[in-house]
Amino acid sequence: MKGYRHFEVNQYCGRNEERCVKLFPVNNKDIRVRISWTGLRTLSVWTSGWLQLPNDESCTIEI
């Protein structure tokens, strides 16, 4: 998402069907991304934990 791979939760918001989280990339706290709770639970898109990258692969930023 926008070239970032690791996110932290900034805020939990909403209730019931409107439940969502606001995330920010760990290396750029100025960017916020809002994801629905249902979207966050989609395991094909999101996983918990850290992804180990090869040493030669870097993060590209597309804003």
C-alpha positions, 0 to 999 in steps of 0.5 A: 500500500503506497509502497509501505509494508509495515503499519501500526494502529493509530486509532480504532473507530466506529461501531458494528458495521462501521468499525475501522482502524486508522493505520500509519506506516512505521517509517512515515507517521505523517501518512494515515490509512483508514481500513474497514474492520472487514477489510483488515480481517482479509488474510490475503491482504493483511498479515500480522507480524513482520515480513523479512525482506532480502537485503537488496530489496528496499521500500519504494514510496509512491505518494 
